[in-house]
Amino acid sequence: MGKLFEAFAGKGVYLLHIMPGENDAILRDYQKHYRCRWPAAGDPDYAIVSRYQARAWPTGVIVDRGGRIRFQQKIPSREVATIERLLTDLSRGESPSGHESGGLTYPGKKTPDETDFRPPSPALTIDSNGNPCVAFVRGTAEGSDLVLRRFKAGKFSREIVIVSGRDDKLDPAIAAGEDGKLWVAWVSNVVRRYDIYASEVGAASAAMRERVTASPDDAFHPRMVIDKDGALWVTYYEWRRHDGVSRDREVFVRCRANGAWQDARQVSPSDVPWYEDHTDPAIAMDAIGRKWIFWSWDYHPPKAGGRYRARSPSIFCRWVEKEIMGEVEAVGEQDRSIDMWPTAARDAGGTLWCVWDRAGGKYPAGMKRQPAVSVLRGEGFSTVTPIPCDVSLSGSPMIAAWGRGKACVVWCAPSGRRRHVFRSTYDGKGWTPPRTVALEHDPWFPVIAADAEGTVWMAYSARTKDGWDVFLRKL
């Protein structure tokens, strides 16, 4: 399909990859992993799937200039010759300029390079002095820079450039230690594959980058904590081949202690070897120093002998320590909801909070996505609590925790033709009704962190008249 797109680019043919139920970060990772040179768009509430009755994945649809469906078939790669003949016929004549027909917008000429339309996703932490620190990627004439800025005494410090160059730099993560250490990790294709890199950042400069992974098939989504001994723990997922196709993923963790990287350990289990897909890990440290890793598992229980308390794709977790790992546990409930994309935090009382994107309802038109929360006190997780919201999420919910039993969740959701960032706070009795905390400039990728006094900070990307920029605000 990619070759077809390149062959017909500039001839009035516009290829758009629709990914139902996925969030913004996953769209970016899919595009990069599969080296797609055409745009992708999300369908968070399955409205497009419902409209076109696309009940099999993948489904290919060709819509002509009049808005009429001329072709619809599951697994379109089996019909390449038919599609090529039809596109040849439909693309004769003038290429249409941007117009609307049949409820669809046709953008006119597109080239394969006009695809990287998503903004950079910032990372945020609070350092040992209580200062917010933001890491983000900015474009330059020579490619892009990964930079870090501290917010201290009411103003930003001079920015520190961590790495520069023409390679991709994606999805930064940041962690602060009690001893003042600050580490930033990111995804880059500085060599042929996408891999995880990390660098320690000082007061005025960053150390040489260190390669965390050498994945056989791309690694994405680094998340980190620094333990009380100053060791850095990085979790991430790597792609794996299933029946010769790069389609499944596994979750790993790697520790850097005493100046050296230890061997990577696989966190995700292999209990269902014919179908494994473990993604998007989050990591948080409990009161006794165990590192808890939460992730999404596209779990399909076997007909007999299933060992996990889950019936569908859900959130799972396990803790890791120096040479041992705990048992795999299901965090989500035993229902038919689809649980994905967790984030986690610990409050000052030692409670671990986990929030994720929970999709429920009748597929496809009745599907709705909302945040769901579970907490770990002692040895057991609480009942899952959904946070009611009127519109489906378009980005992963993010959580910050502080004090004893206090937490805040933010998430992105569309409102009209723009996105808004919504916030809900746990007040000791329940979650407050969501309210808008950012709507100007079409905000994307909000992340939050709380300091010891309970001040919650939020960083996010937004579009301005000069292009994409990163903002920091106090909630």
Summary of the structure (lengths in Angstrom):
residues: 475
radius of gyration: 22.4
end to end distance: 45.0
largest distance: 69.3
contacts: 1540
relative contact order: 0.10
helix: 8%
strand: 48%
